[in-house]
């Protein structure tokens, strides 16, 4: 299961890196949003940090996956709230991304929580 947890972390981190690049004004024009870029960069860094840490502490991979995905879920829900109240970007791609990534992160978080033992 260590491999699966790491794959979730890698995929999630990669999507946040892409989202951050888009909100920074790279990749796709017209979707720049400074605050979203910063938030997505922080979430990506936490997920990447967790992924790297799982290689140094493989017996802790399960716990690392739970903690970093938990953080990412909460932070992304803050993003959803900003969309709802009109502070965050309110484009269709932003809404679709937030819904999709929350589903993915909940699946990864649940899988990590249900993994018995150390997750190896």
FIFIPA-100308 format. One line per field, with one value per residue (C-alpha): residue in one letter; x, y, z. Coordinates in Angstrom, 1 decimal. Example, Ala and Ser with C-alpha at 12.3 -4.5 7.8 and 13.67 -1.06 7.14 Angstrom:
<recs>
code [A, S]
c1 [12.3, 13.7]
c2 [-4.5, -1.1]
c3 [7.8, 7.1]
</recs>
This chain:
<recs>
code [X, X, X, X, X, X, X, X, X, X, X, X, X, X, X, X, X, X, X, X, X, X, X, X, X, X, X, X, X, X, X, X, X, X, X, X, X, X, X, X, X, X, X, X, X, X, X, X, X, X, X, X, X, X, X, X, X, X, X, X, X, X, X, X, X, X, X, X, X, X, X, X, X, X, X, X, X, X, X, X, X, X, X, X, X, X, X, X, X, X, X, X, X, X, X, X, X, X, X, X, X, X, X, X, X, X, X, X, X, X, X, X, X, X, X, X, X, X, X, X]
c1 [0.0, 3.0, 3.2, -0.5, -0.3, 2.7, 0.9, -2.0, 0.4, 2.3, -0.9, -2.4, 0.8, 1.1, -2.4, -1.8, 1.5, -0.4, -3.2, -0.7, 1.1, -2.3, -3.2, 0.3, -0.5, 1.5, 0.1, -3.3, -4.0, -6.9, -6.9, -4.4, -5.2, -2.4, -4.1, -5.1, -1.6, -0.1, -2.6, -2.1, 1.7, 1.6, -0.7, 1.6, 4.7, 3.1, 2.1, 5.5, 7.2, 5.0, 5.9, 9.6, 9.4, 7.7, 10.9, 13.0, 10.6, 8.8, 7.3, 5.5, 4.1, 0.5, 0.6, 2.3, -0.3, -3.1, -1.6, -0.6, -3.8, -5.9, -4.1, -4.7, -8.4, -8.9, -7.0, -8.9, -12.2, -11.1, -10.7, -14.2, -15.5, -13.6, -15.3, -18.7, -18.3, -16.8, -13.3, -11.6, -11.7, -15.2, -14.6, -16.1, -12.6, -11.9, -15.1, -14.7, -11.1, -12.0, -14.7, -12.6, -9.5, -11.5, -12.9, -9.4, -8.0, -10.9, -10.2, -6.5, -7.2, -9.7, -7.4, -4.5, -6.7, -7.9, -4.5, -3.5, -0.3, 2.5, 1.2, 4.1]
c2 [0.0, 2.4, 2.5, 3.5, 6.2, 7.7, 7.6, 9.5, 12.1, 12.4, 12.9, 15.3, 17.4, 17.4, 18.8, 21.5, 22.5, 22.7, 24.7, 27.1, 27.6, 28.4, 30.9, 32.4, 33.2, 30.4, 27.6, 29.2, 32.9, 34.6, 32.6, 34.5, 34.8, 35.6, 34.3, 31.1, 30.7, 31.1, 28.7, 26.0, 26.3, 25.8, 22.7, 21.3, 21.9, 20.1, 17.1, 17.0, 17.2, 14.3, 12.3, 12.9, 12.2, 8.9, 7.7, 8.6, 7.2, 4.3, 2.9, 6.2, 6.4, 5.7, 8.4, 10.9, 10.3, 10.8, 14.0, 15.7, 14.7, 15.9, 19.3, 19.5, 18.6, 21.3, 23.9, 23.0, 23.3, 26.9, 27.4, 26.2, 28.6, 31.5, 30.5, 30.4, 33.9, 35.4, 36.0, 33.2, 32.6, 31.5, 30.1, 26.7, 25.1, 26.3, 24.8, 21.5, 21.2, 21.8, 19.2, 16.7, 17.1, 16.8, 13.5, 12.2, 13.4, 11.9, 8.6, 8.8, 9.8, 7.0, 4.4, 5.5, 5.4, 1.9, 0.6, -1.7, -1.3, 0.8, 1.0, -1.0]
c3 [0.0, 0.4, -3.4, -3.7, -1.1, -2.8, -6.2, -4.7, -3.2, -6.5, -8.5, -6.1, -5.9, -9.7, -10.1, -7.6, -9.3, -12.6, -11.0, -9.4, -12.7, -14.3, -11.6, -11.9, -15.5, -17.1, -19.3, -19.9, -20.2, -18.4, -15.2, -13.2, -9.5, -7.1, -3.9, -5.5, -6.9, -3.4, -1.8, -4.5, -4.2, -0.4, -0.8, -3.5, -1.4, 1.6, -0.6, -2.2, 1.2, 2.4, -0.7, -0.2, 3.5, 2.8, 1.1, 4.1, 6.6, 4.7, 7.9, 8.4, 4.9, 6.0, 8.7, 6.4, 3.8, 6.3, 7.6, 4.4, 2.6, 5.6, 5.4, 1.6, 2.0, 4.6, 2.6, -0.5, 1.4, 2.3, -1.4, -2.0, 0.6, -1.1, -4.4, -2.7, -1.1, -4.2, -3.1, -5.0, -8.7, -9.8, -13.2, -14.3, -14.5, -10.9, -9.6, -11.5, -10.3, -6.7, -6.8, -8.6, -6.5, -3.3, -4.5, -5.3, -2.0, 0.0, -1.8, -1.0, 2.6, 3.1, 1.5, 3.7, 6.8, 6.0, 5.3, 8.2, 10.1, 8.8, 5.3, 3.8]
</recs>
